[in-house]
Amino acid sequence: MTRVLSHPARIKILQYLAKQENCVCGDLVAEIGLAQATISQHLKELKKKGLIKGTIEGASVCYCIDLPTMSKIQSSLLTFFNQFEQQQMDCCP
């Protein structure tokens, strides 16, 4: 999952979608500033991993954040990072 989140373009797409109060329908090129083919590839990866959900009907494309999946990822990452706050790591000089 972190591999999918490691690309700056995917983060930019997710940030844009997160700011919207509903699904984004239409062209993201003007909003994101990347080529259509690039955005399409990143949307495909995000959807494949379940971070976004969407529909394609003819020329109409609508996407939004998959909130349950994002909540699971957030919880997993918080659990991972919180373990370091609770430990006193003093193993190296």
C-alpha positions in Angstrom: 0.0 0.0 0.0 2.8 2.4 0.8 4.3 1.9 -2.7 1.1 3.2 -4.2 1.1 6.2 -1.8 4.8 6.9 -2.4 4.2 8.6 -5.8 3.8 12.5 -5.5 1.2 12.5 -8.4 -1.0 10.0 -6.6 -0.8 12.0 -3.4 -1.8 15.1 -5.3 -4.8 13.3 -6.8 -5.8 12.0 -3.4 -5.4 15.4 -1.8 -7.6 16.9 -4.5 -10.3 14.2 -4.2 -10.2 14.6 -0.4 -11.0 18.3 -0.6 -14.1 17.7 -2.6 -17.4 17.1 -0.7 -18.6 14.6 -3.3 -17.4 12.6 -6.3 -15.3 14.3 -8.9 -16.8 13.9 -12.3 -14.9 14.9 -15.4 -11.5 16.0 -16.3 -8.8 16.1 -13.6 -6.1 17.4 -16.0 -6.9 21.0 -15.4 -7.0 20.5 -11.6 -4.0 18.3 -11.2 -1.8 19.7 -14.0 -0.6 16.4 -15.5 -1.2 14.7 -18.8 -4.5 12.8 -19.2 -2.6 9.5 -19.8 -0.6 10.1 -16.6 -3.7 10.8 -14.5 -5.5 7.8 -15.9 -2.6 5.5 -15.0 -2.5 6.8 -11.5 -6.3 6.6 -11.1 -6.1 3.0 -12.2 -3.4 2.2 -9.6 -5.3 4.0 -6.8 -8.6 2.2 -7.8 -6.8 -1.2 -8.0 -5.6 -0.8 -4.4 -9.0 0.3 -3.2 -8.0 3.9 -2.2 -10.6 5.4 -4.5 -13.8 4.2 -6.1 -15.4 5.3 -9.2 -17.5 4.7 -12.3 -16.9 5.0 -16.0 -19.9 5.4 -18.2 -19.0 6.4 -21.7 -17.0 9.6 -21.5 -18.2 10.3 -17.9 -15.7 9.3 -15.2 -16.4 9.9 -11.5 -14.0 9.2 -8.6 -14.0 9.7 -4.9 -12.0 8.6 -1.9 -12.9 5.2 -0.5 -13.2 6.3 3.1 -13.3 2.8 4.8 -10.1 1.8 3.0 -8.4 5.1 3.9 -9.5 4.7 7.5 -7.9 1.3 7.6 -4.6 2.6 6.1 -4.6 5.5 8.6 -5.1 3.2 11.5 -2.4 0.8 10.3 0.1 3.6 9.8 -0.7 5.2 13.2 -0.3 1.9 14.9 3.1 1.4 13.2 4.4 4.9 14.0 3.0 4.9 17.5 5.1 1.9 18.5 8.2 4.0 18.2 6.9 6.7 20.6 6.4 4.0 23.3 9.8 2.5 23.0 13.1 3.7 24.4 15.5 2.8 21.6 19.0 3.2 22.8 20.7 0.3 21.1 23.4 2.3 19.2 26.1 4.4 20.6 
